Amino acid sequence: MSEHDKSTLKERLKNCESEREALISSSGSNISGYLSQKFDQLKGVDPITSRQQKLERLDGQIKSLQEQQKDHQCLLKDLSTAITPEYSHLMERLMVKEISDVIGLARQTLAKHHQDRRDDLLSVIQ
């Protein structure tokens, strides 16, 4: 899940929770609640039943979003657990290669130094 998906999930969860809280606290006390109740009455729907169904739907959505969030966190933990040893092994191999490269360069430098000293010594002897 990308960061965008994660933030979208958080936003949807927050919106559902806010909508649920607004539905619980309103109970027809504001104009939208009043209009909603009147609309339900015109349709022949019991406002209390309709409100309860909306709450149940929101509770279901909230539960689903929370499970998705939990699944995402578990996936991240599992990935981290799987990747950490691989990363450590890769870093060890990289360090060994770097050390090996340094040793190889030191050997070349030392061999060149010995060759130069040998050449200097031979030129003095001759």
DSSP file (Angstrom, degrees, kcal/mol; ACC not computed):
  #  RESIDUE AA STRUCTURE BP1 BP2  ACC     N-H-->O    O-->H-N    N-H-->O    O-->H-N    TCO  KAPPA ALPHA  PHI   PSI    X-CA   Y-CA   Z-CA
    1    1 A M              0   0    0      0, 0.0     2,-0.0     0, 0.0     0, 0.0   0.000 360.0 360.0 360.0 129.0    0.0    0.0    0.0
    2    2 A S     >  -     0   0    0      1,-0.1     4,-2.5     4,-0.0     5,-0.2  -0.242 360.0-105.1 -78.0 169.5    1.4    3.3   -1.0
    3    3 A E  H  > S+     0   0    0      1,-0.2     4,-2.7     2,-0.2     5,-0.2   0.873 123.4  54.3 -60.8 -37.1    1.6    6.4    1.1
    4    4 A H  H  > S+     0   0    0      2,-0.2     4,-2.5     1,-0.2    -1,-0.2   0.934 109.7  46.2 -63.1 -45.8   -1.3    7.9   -0.9
    5    5 A D  H  > S+     0   0    0      1,-0.2     4,-2.6     2,-0.2    -2,-0.2   0.894 112.5  51.5 -62.1 -40.2   -3.4    4.8   -0.3
    6    6 A K  H  X S+     0   0    0     -4,-2.5     4,-2.3     2,-0.2    -2,-0.2   0.921 112.2  44.7 -64.0 -44.5   -2.5    4.9    3.4
    7    7 A S  H  X S+     0   0    0     -4,-2.7     4,-2.5     2,-0.2    -2,-0.2   0.869 112.8  52.0 -69.4 -35.2   -3.5    8.6    3.7
    8    8 A T  H  X S+     0   0    0     -4,-2.5     4,-2.8    -5,-0.2    -2,-0.2   0.912 109.7  49.8 -64.2 -42.2   -6.7    8.0    1.8
    9    9 A L  H  X S+     0   0    0     -4,-2.6     4,-2.4     2,-0.2    -2,-0.2   0.925 111.9  47.6 -61.7 -45.7   -7.5    5.1    4.1
   10   10 A K  H  X S+     0   0    0     -4,-2.3     4,-2.6     1,-0.2    -2,-0.2   0.910 112.8  49.2 -61.2 -42.3   -6.9    7.4    7.2
   11   11 A E  H  X S+     0   0    0     -4,-2.5     4,-2.6     2,-0.2    -2,-0.2   0.911 111.0  48.8 -65.2 -43.4   -9.0   10.1    5.6
   12   12 A R  H  X S+     0   0    0     -4,-2.8     4,-2.5     2,-0.2    -1,-0.2   0.909 112.4  49.2 -62.9 -41.0  -11.9    7.8    4.8
   13   13 A L  H  X S+     0   0    0     -4,-2.4     4,-2.5     2,-0.2    -2,-0.2   0.928 112.0  48.0 -62.8 -45.5  -11.8    6.4    8.4
   14   14 A K  H  X S+     0   0    0     -4,-2.6     4,-2.5     1,-0.2    -2,-0.2   0.905 112.0  49.9 -62.2 -42.3  -11.7    9.9    9.9
   15   15 A N  H  X S+     0   0    0     -4,-2.6     4,-2.7     2,-0.2    -2,-0.2   0.913 111.3  48.2 -64.1 -43.0  -14.7   10.9    7.6
   16   16 A C  H  X S+     0   0    0     -4,-2.5     4,-2.5     2,-0.2    -2,-0.2   0.916 112.8  48.3 -63.4 -42.7  -16.7    7.9    8.6
   17   17 A E  H  X S+     0   0    0     -4,-2.5     4,-2.5     2,-0.2    -2,-0.2   0.904 113.1  48.1 -64.9 -39.9  -16.0    8.5   12.3
   18   18 A S  H  X S+     0   0    0     -4,-2.5     4,-2.6     2,-0.2    -2,-0.2   0.917 112.0  49.1 -65.3 -43.1  -17.0   12.1   11.9
   19   19 A E  H  X S+     0   0    0     -4,-2.7     4,-2.3     2,-0.2    -2,-0.2   0.900 111.6  49.9 -62.8 -40.6  -20.2   11.3   10.1
   20   20 A R  H  X S+     0   0    0     -4,-2.5     4,-2.4     2,-0.2    -2,-0.2   0.931 111.6  47.6 -63.8 -45.8  -21.1    8.8   12.7
   21   21 A E  H  X S+     0   0    0     -4,-2.5     4,-2.6     1,-0.2    -2,-0.2   0.897 112.3  50.1 -62.4 -40.4  -20.5   11.3   15.5
   22   22 A A  H  X S+     0   0    0     -4,-2.6     4,-2.1     1,-0.2    -1,-0.2   0.898 110.9  49.3 -65.1 -39.7  -22.5   13.9   13.7
   23   23 A L  H  X S+     0   0    0     -4,-2.3     4,-1.1     2,-0.2    -2,-0.2   0.893 113.0  47.2 -66.2 -39.8  -25.3   11.4   13.2
   24   24 A I  H  < S+     0   0    0     -4,-2.4    -2,-0.2     1,-0.2    -1,-0.2   0.922 118.4  40.2 -67.3 -43.3  -25.3   10.4   16.9
   25   25 A S  H  < S+     0   0    0     -4,-2.6    -2,-0.2    -5,-0.2    -1,-0.2   0.763 111.4  56.4 -80.3 -24.1  -25.2   14.0   18.1
   26   26 A S  H ><  +     0   0    0     -4,-2.1     3,-2.3    -5,-0.2    -3,-0.1   0.981  57.1 166.9 -75.5 -56.8  -27.6   15.6   15.7
   27   27 A S  T 3< S-     0   0    0     -4,-1.1    -4,-0.1     1,-0.3    -3,-0.1   0.834  87.7 -49.1  40.2  44.2  -30.8   13.5   16.1
   28   28 A G  T 3  S+     0   0    0     -5,-0.1    -1,-0.3     1,-0.0     6,-0.1   0.540 108.0 122.0  84.4   6.3  -32.8   16.1   14.1
   29   29 A S    <   +     0   0    0     -3,-2.3     2,-0.2    -4,-0.1    -2,-0.1   0.689  67.8  51.8 -80.1 -16.3  -31.5   19.1   16.0
   30   30 A N  S  > S-     0   0    0      1,-0.1     4,-2.4    -4,-0.0     5,-0.2  -0.652  96.8-101.0-113.1 175.0  -30.1   20.9   12.9
   31   31 A I  H  > S+     0   0    0      1,-0.2     4,-2.8    -2,-0.2     5,-0.2   0.876 120.3  50.4 -64.7 -39.1  -31.7   21.7    9.6
   32   32 A S  H  > S+     0   0    0      2,-0.2     4,-2.4     1,-0.2    -1,-0.2   0.905 112.2  47.9 -68.0 -38.5  -30.0   18.7    7.7
   33   33 A G  H  > S+     0   0    0      2,-0.2     4,-2.2     1,-0.2    -2,-0.2   0.903 113.0  48.6 -64.6 -41.2  -31.2   16.3   10.4
   34   34 A Y  H  X S+     0   0    0     -4,-2.4     4,-2.4     2,-0.2    -2,-0.2   0.935 113.3  46.4 -63.8 -47.5  -34.7   17.8   10.3
   35   35 A L  H  X S+     0   0    0     -4,-2.8     4,-2.7     1,-0.2    -2,-0.2   0.885 111.2  52.8 -63.6 -39.0  -34.8   17.6    6.5
   36   36 A S  H  X S+     0   0    0     -4,-2.4     4,-2.4    -5,-0.2    -1,-0.2   0.916 110.1  47.7 -62.7 -42.9  -33.5   14.0    6.5
   37   37 A Q  H  X S+     0   0    0     -4,-2.2     4,-2.3     2,-0.2    -2,-0.2   0.915 112.9  48.2 -64.4 -42.5  -36.2   13.0    9.0
   38   38 A K  H  X S+     0   0    0     -4,-2.4     4,-2.4     2,-0.2    -2,-0.2   0.898 111.2  50.6 -65.2 -40.5  -38.9   14.7    6.9
   39   39 A F  H  X S+     0   0    0     -4,-2.7     4,-1.8     2,-0.2    -1,-0.2   0.919 110.6  49.2 -63.2 -43.6  -37.6   13.0    3.7
   40   40 A D  H  X>S+     0   0    0     -4,-2.4     5,-3.3     1,-0.2     4,-0.5   0.901 110.3  51.3 -62.1 -40.5  -37.7    9.7    5.4
   41   41 A Q  H ><5S+     0   0    0     -4,-2.3     3,-0.9     3,-0.2    -2,-0.2   0.899 108.0  51.9 -63.6 -40.7  -41.2   10.3    6.6
   42   42 A L  H 3<5S+     0   0    0     -4,-2.4    -1,-0.2     1,-0.3    -2,-0.2   0.860 109.4  50.1 -63.2 -35.6  -42.3   11.2    3.0
   43   43 A K  H 3<5S-     0   0    0     -4,-1.8    -1,-0.3    -5,-0.2    -2,-0.2   0.586 119.9-113.5 -77.1  -9.8  -40.8    7.9    1.8
   44   44 A G  T <<5S+     0   0    0     -3,-0.9     2,-0.4    -4,-0.5    -3,-0.2   0.719  70.7 139.6  83.3  22.1  -42.7    6.1    4.5
   45   45 A V      < -     0   0    0     -5,-3.3    -1,-0.3    -6,-0.2    -2,-0.1  -0.829  59.7-115.5-102.5 136.2  -39.5    5.1    6.4
   46   46 A D     >  -     0   0    0     -2,-0.4     4,-2.9     1,-0.2     5,-0.2  -0.562  20.9-144.0 -67.9 122.8  -39.3    5.2   10.2
   47   47 A P  H  > S+     0   0    0      0, 0.0     4,-2.5     0, 0.0     5,-0.2   0.856  99.2  51.1 -59.4 -36.1  -36.7    7.9   11.0
   48   48 A I  H  > S+     0   0    0      2,-0.2     4,-2.4     1,-0.2     5,-0.2   0.927 112.5  45.4 -67.9 -43.6  -35.5    6.0   14.0
   49   49 A T  H  > S+     0   0    0      2,-0.2     4,-2.6     1,-0.2    -1,-0.2   0.916 113.8  50.2 -64.1 -43.1  -35.0    2.8   11.9
   50   50 A S  H  X S+     0   0    0     -4,-2.9     4,-2.3     2,-0.2    -2,-0.2   0.919 111.6  47.7 -61.5 -44.0  -33.4    4.8    9.2
   51   51 A R  H  X S+     0   0    0     -4,-2.5     4,-2.4    -5,-0.2    -1,-0.2   0.907 111.7  50.3 -63.3 -42.5  -31.0    6.5   11.6
   52   52 A Q  H  X S+     0   0    0     -4,-2.4     4,-2.4     1,-0.2    -2,-0.2   0.897 110.1  50.3 -63.6 -40.2  -30.2    3.1   13.2
   53   53 A Q  H  X S+     0   0    0     -4,-2.6     4,-2.6     2,-0.2    -2,-0.2   0.900 110.0  50.2 -65.3 -40.2  -29.5    1.6    9.8
   54   54 A K  H  X S+     0   0    0     -4,-2.3     4,-2.6     2,-0.2    -2,-0.2   0.909 110.9  49.7 -63.2 -41.4  -27.2    4.5    8.9
   55   55 A L  H  X S+     0   0    0     -4,-2.4     4,-2.8     2,-0.2    -2,-0.2   0.915 111.6  48.1 -63.0 -42.8  -25.3    4.0   12.2
   56   56 A E  H  X S+     0   0    0     -4,-2.4     4,-2.3     2,-0.2    -2,-0.2   0.905 111.7  50.0 -64.5 -40.9  -24.9    0.3   11.5
   57   57 A R  H  X S+     0   0    0     -4,-2.6     4,-2.3     2,-0.2    -2,-0.2   0.927 113.4  46.0 -62.5 -45.2  -23.7    1.0    8.0
   58   58 A L  H  X S+     0   0    0     -4,-2.6     4,-2.9     2,-0.2    -2,-0.2   0.896 110.9  52.5 -65.5 -40.0  -21.2    3.5    9.3
   59   59 A D  H  X S+     0   0    0     -4,-2.8     4,-2.5     2,-0.2    -1,-0.2   0.905 110.2  49.4 -61.0 -40.5  -20.1    1.1   12.1
   60   60 A G  H  X S+     0   0    0     -4,-2.3     4,-2.5     2,-0.2    -2,-0.2   0.911 112.1  47.3 -63.6 -43.4  -19.5   -1.6    9.4
   61   61 A Q  H  X S+     0   0    0     -4,-2.3     4,-2.7     2,-0.2     5,-0.2   0.918 112.4  49.5 -64.0 -43.3  -17.5    0.8    7.3
   62   62 A I  H  X S+     0   0    0     -4,-2.9     4,-2.5     2,-0.2    -2,-0.2   0.921 111.9  48.3 -61.7 -44.3  -15.4    1.9   10.3
   63   63 A K  H  X S+     0   0    0     -4,-2.5     4,-2.2     2,-0.2    -1,-0.2   0.922 112.6  48.8 -62.7 -43.7  -14.7   -1.7   11.3
   64   64 A S  H  X S+     0   0    0     -4,-2.5     4,-2.3     2,-0.2    -2,-0.2   0.917 112.7  47.3 -62.3 -44.1  -13.7   -2.5    7.7
   65   65 A L  H  X S+     0   0    0     -4,-2.7     4,-2.4     1,-0.2    -1,-0.2   0.883 111.0  51.4 -66.0 -38.4  -11.4    0.5    7.4
   66   66 A Q  H  X S+     0   0    0     -4,-2.5     4,-2.4    -5,-0.2    -1,-0.2   0.888 110.1  49.7 -65.5 -38.0   -9.9   -0.3   10.8
   67   67 A E  H  X S+     0   0    0     -4,-2.2     4,-3.0     2,-0.2    -2,-0.2   0.904 110.4  50.1 -66.0 -40.8   -9.2   -3.9    9.7
   68   68 A Q  H  X S+     0   0    0     -4,-2.3     4,-2.4     2,-0.2    -2,-0.2   0.912 111.4  48.9 -62.2 -41.4   -7.6   -2.7    6.5
   69   69 A Q  H  X S+     0   0    0     -4,-2.4     4,-2.2     2,-0.2    -2,-0.2   0.912 112.4  47.7 -63.9 -42.4   -5.4   -0.3    8.5
   70   70 A K  H  X S+     0   0    0     -4,-2.4     4,-2.4     2,-0.2    -2,-0.2   0.911 111.2  50.9 -65.0 -42.5   -4.5   -3.2   10.8
   71   71 A D  H  X S+     0   0    0     -4,-3.0     4,-2.5     1,-0.2    -2,-0.2   0.897 109.6  51.4 -61.1 -40.3   -3.7   -5.5    7.9
   72   72 A H  H  X S+     0   0    0     -4,-2.4     4,-2.4     2,-0.2    -1,-0.2   0.912 110.1  48.4 -63.3 -42.9   -1.5   -2.7    6.4
   73   73 A Q  H  X S+     0   0    0     -4,-2.2     4,-2.2     2,-0.2    -2,-0.2   0.897 112.0  49.2 -65.9 -39.6    0.4   -2.4    9.7
   74   74 A C  H  X S+     0   0    0     -4,-2.4     4,-2.8     2,-0.2    -2,-0.2   0.903 110.4  51.2 -64.7 -41.0    0.9   -6.2    9.9
   75   75 A L  H  X S+     0   0    0     -4,-2.5     4,-2.8     2,-0.2     5,-0.2   0.921 109.9  49.2 -62.0 -44.4    2.1   -6.3    6.3
   76   76 A L  H  X S+     0   0    0     -4,-2.4     4,-2.5     2,-0.2    -1,-0.2   0.902 112.0  48.8 -61.7 -40.7    4.6   -3.5    7.0
   77   77 A K  H  X S+     0   0    0     -4,-2.2     4,-2.5     2,-0.2    -2,-0.2   0.925 112.2  48.1 -64.7 -44.3    5.8   -5.4   10.1
   78   78 A D  H  X S+     0   0    0     -4,-2.8     4,-2.2     2,-0.2    -2,-0.2   0.911 112.6  48.6 -63.0 -42.6    6.1   -8.6    8.1
   79   79 A L  H  X S+     0   0    0     -4,-2.8     4,-2.8     2,-0.2     5,-0.2   0.916 111.6  49.6 -63.0 -42.5    8.0   -6.9    5.3
   80   80 A S  H  X S+     0   0    0     -4,-2.5     4,-2.4     1,-0.2    -2,-0.2   0.917 110.8  49.9 -62.4 -43.1   10.3   -5.2    7.8
   81   81 A T  H  < S+     0   0    0     -4,-2.5    -1,-0.2     1,-0.2    -2,-0.2   0.880 115.8  43.0 -62.7 -38.5   11.0   -8.6    9.5
   82   82 A A  H  X S+     0   0    0     -4,-2.2     4,-0.8    -5,-0.2    -2,-0.2   0.861 117.4  44.7 -75.8 -35.9   11.8  -10.2    6.1
   83   83 A I  H  X S+     0   0    0     -4,-2.8     4,-3.0    -5,-0.2     5,-0.2   0.839  97.9  70.4 -81.2 -33.7   13.9   -7.4    4.7
   84   84 A T  H  X S+     0   0    0     -4,-2.4     4,-2.6    -5,-0.2     5,-0.2   0.904 101.1  44.0 -55.8 -49.0   16.0   -6.6    7.8
   85   85 A P  H  > S+     0   0    0      0, 0.0     4,-2.6     0, 0.0    -1,-0.2   0.911 115.0  50.3 -63.9 -38.4   18.1   -9.8    7.6
   86   86 A E  H  X S+     0   0    0     -4,-0.8     4,-2.5     2,-0.2    -2,-0.2   0.918 111.6  48.2 -62.5 -42.9   18.5   -9.4    3.8
   87   87 A Y  H  X S+     0   0    0     -4,-3.0     4,-2.6     2,-0.2    -1,-0.2   0.925 111.6  49.4 -63.5 -45.1   19.6   -5.8    4.3
   88   88 A S  H  X S+     0   0    0     -4,-2.6     4,-2.2    -5,-0.2    -2,-0.2   0.920 112.1  48.4 -60.5 -44.3   22.1   -6.8    7.0
   89   89 A H  H  X S+     0   0    0     -4,-2.6     4,-2.4     1,-0.2    -2,-0.2   0.915 111.8  49.5 -62.6 -43.5   23.5   -9.6    4.8
   90   90 A L  H  X S+     0   0    0     -4,-2.5     4,-2.3     1,-0.2    -2,-0.2   0.904 110.3  50.2 -62.7 -42.2   23.8   -7.2    1.9
   91   91 A M  H  X S+     0   0    0     -4,-2.6     4,-2.5     2,-0.2    -1,-0.2   0.890 109.7  51.2 -64.7 -39.2   25.6   -4.6    4.0
   92   92 A E  H  X S+     0   0    0     -4,-2.2     4,-2.5     2,-0.2    -2,-0.2   0.929 111.1  47.9 -62.4 -44.7   28.0   -7.2    5.3
   93   93 A R  H  X S+     0   0    0     -4,-2.4     4,-2.3     1,-0.2    -2,-0.2   0.888 111.4  50.9 -63.5 -38.3   28.8   -8.3    1.7
   94   94 A L  H  X S+     0   0    0     -4,-2.3     4,-2.7     2,-0.2    -1,-0.2   0.915 110.7  48.3 -65.4 -42.8   29.3   -4.7    0.6
   95   95 A M  H  X S+     0   0    0     -4,-2.5     4,-2.7     2,-0.2     5,-0.2   0.911 111.1  50.5 -63.8 -41.6   31.7   -4.0    3.5
   96   96 A V  H  X S+     0   0    0     -4,-2.5     4,-2.7     2,-0.2    -2,-0.2   0.910 111.5  48.6 -62.3 -42.1   33.6   -7.2    2.7
   97   97 A K  H  X S+     0   0    0     -4,-2.3     4,-2.7     2,-0.2    -2,-0.2   0.923 112.0  48.5 -64.2 -43.8   33.9   -6.1   -1.0
   98   98 A E  H  X S+     0   0    0     -4,-2.7     4,-2.3     2,-0.2    -2,-0.2   0.920 113.5  47.1 -62.6 -42.7   35.0   -2.6    0.1
   99   99 A I  H  X S+     0   0    0     -4,-2.7     4,-2.7     2,-0.2    -2,-0.2   0.914 112.1  50.6 -63.7 -42.4   37.6   -4.1    2.4
  100  100 A S  H  X S+     0   0    0     -4,-2.7     4,-2.5    -5,-0.2    -2,-0.2   0.901 110.0  50.0 -62.5 -41.1   38.7   -6.4   -0.3
  101  101 A D  H  X S+     0   0    0     -4,-2.7     4,-2.4     2,-0.2    -2,-0.2   0.905 111.5  48.5 -62.8 -42.3   39.0   -3.5   -2.8
  102  102 A V  H  X S+     0   0    0     -4,-2.3     4,-2.6     2,-0.2    -2,-0.2   0.912 111.7  49.2 -65.0 -42.9   41.1   -1.6   -0.2
  103  103 A I  H  X S+     0   0    0     -4,-2.7     4,-2.5     2,-0.2    -2,-0.2   0.921 111.0  50.3 -62.9 -43.2   43.4   -4.5    0.4
  104  104 A G  H  X S+     0   0    0     -4,-2.5     4,-2.2     1,-0.2    -2,-0.2   0.914 111.8  47.3 -60.9 -43.6   43.8   -5.1   -3.3
  105  105 A L  H  X S+     0   0    0     -4,-2.4     4,-2.5     2,-0.2    -1,-0.2   0.896 111.3  51.5 -64.7 -40.7   44.7   -1.4   -3.8
  106  106 A A  H  X S+     0   0    0     -4,-2.6     4,-2.8     2,-0.2    -2,-0.2   0.899 109.5  50.5 -63.7 -40.3   47.2   -1.6   -0.9
  107  107 A R  H  X S+     0   0    0     -4,-2.5     4,-2.8     2,-0.2    -2,-0.2   0.916 111.1  48.5 -62.9 -43.0   48.8   -4.6   -2.4
  108  108 A Q  H  X S+     0   0    0     -4,-2.2     4,-2.6     2,-0.2    -2,-0.2   0.927 113.2  47.2 -62.9 -44.1   49.2   -2.9   -5.7
  109  109 A T  H  X S+     0   0    0     -4,-2.5     4,-2.6     2,-0.2    -2,-0.2   0.920 113.8  47.7 -63.5 -44.1   50.7    0.2   -4.0
  110  110 A L  H  X S+     0   0    0     -4,-2.8     4,-2.7     2,-0.2    -2,-0.2   0.905 112.0  49.5 -64.1 -42.1   53.0   -1.9   -1.9
  111  111 A A  H  X S+     0   0    0     -4,-2.8     4,-2.5     2,-0.2    -2,-0.2   0.914 112.2  48.3 -63.5 -42.3   54.1   -3.9   -5.0
  112  112 A K  H  X S+     0   0    0     -4,-2.6     4,-2.6     2,-0.2    -2,-0.2   0.916 111.4  50.5 -62.9 -43.1   54.8   -0.7   -6.9
  113  113 A H  H  X S+     0   0    0     -4,-2.6     4,-2.5     2,-0.2    -2,-0.2   0.923 112.1  46.8 -61.4 -45.8   56.7    0.7   -4.0
  114  114 A H  H  X S+     0   0    0     -4,-2.7     4,-2.6     2,-0.2    -2,-0.2   0.893 111.7  51.1 -63.9 -40.5   58.9   -2.5   -3.8
  115  115 A Q  H  X S+     0   0    0     -4,-2.5     4,-2.7     2,-0.2    -2,-0.2   0.922 110.9  48.3 -62.9 -44.3   59.5   -2.4   -7.5
  116  116 A D  H  X S+     0   0    0     -4,-2.6     4,-2.6     2,-0.2    -2,-0.2   0.927 113.3  47.3 -62.3 -44.3   60.6    1.2   -7.4
  117  117 A R  H  X S+     0   0    0     -4,-2.5     4,-2.6     2,-0.2    -2,-0.2   0.895 112.6  49.8 -63.9 -39.9   62.9    0.5   -4.4
  118  118 A R  H  X S+     0   0    0     -4,-2.6     4,-2.8     2,-0.2     5,-0.2   0.923 111.5  48.1 -63.4 -45.1   64.3   -2.6   -6.2
  119  119 A D  H  X S+     0   0    0     -4,-2.7     4,-2.2     2,-0.2    -2,-0.2   0.909 112.5  49.3 -62.4 -41.5   64.9   -0.5   -9.4
  120  120 A D  H  X S+     0   0    0     -4,-2.6     4,-1.7     2,-0.2    -2,-0.2   0.921 112.5  48.0 -62.4 -43.5   66.6    2.2   -7.4
  121  121 A L  H  X S+     0   0    0     -4,-2.6     4,-2.2     1,-0.2    -2,-0.2   0.904 111.4  49.6 -64.9 -42.6   68.8   -0.3   -5.6
  122  122 A L  H  X S+     0   0    0     -4,-2.8     4,-2.0     1,-0.2    -1,-0.2   0.878 109.0  52.3 -64.7 -37.5   69.7   -2.0   -8.9
  123  123 A S  H  < S+     0   0    0     -4,-2.2    -1,-0.2    -5,-0.2    -2,-0.2   0.861 110.3  48.6 -68.5 -33.0   70.6    1.3  -10.5
  124  124 A V  H  < S+     0   0    0     -4,-1.7    -2,-0.2     1,-0.2    -1,-0.2   0.899 111.7  49.7 -70.6 -40.6   72.9    2.1   -7.5
  125  125 A I  H  <        0   0    0     -4,-2.2    -2,-0.2     1,-0.3    -1,-0.2   0.856 360.0 360.0 -68.2 -35.7   74.6   -1.3   -7.7
  126  126 A Q     <        0   0    0     -4,-2.0    -1,-0.3    -5,-0.2    -2,-0.2   0.485 360.0 360.0 -81.9 360.0   75.2   -1.0  -11.4
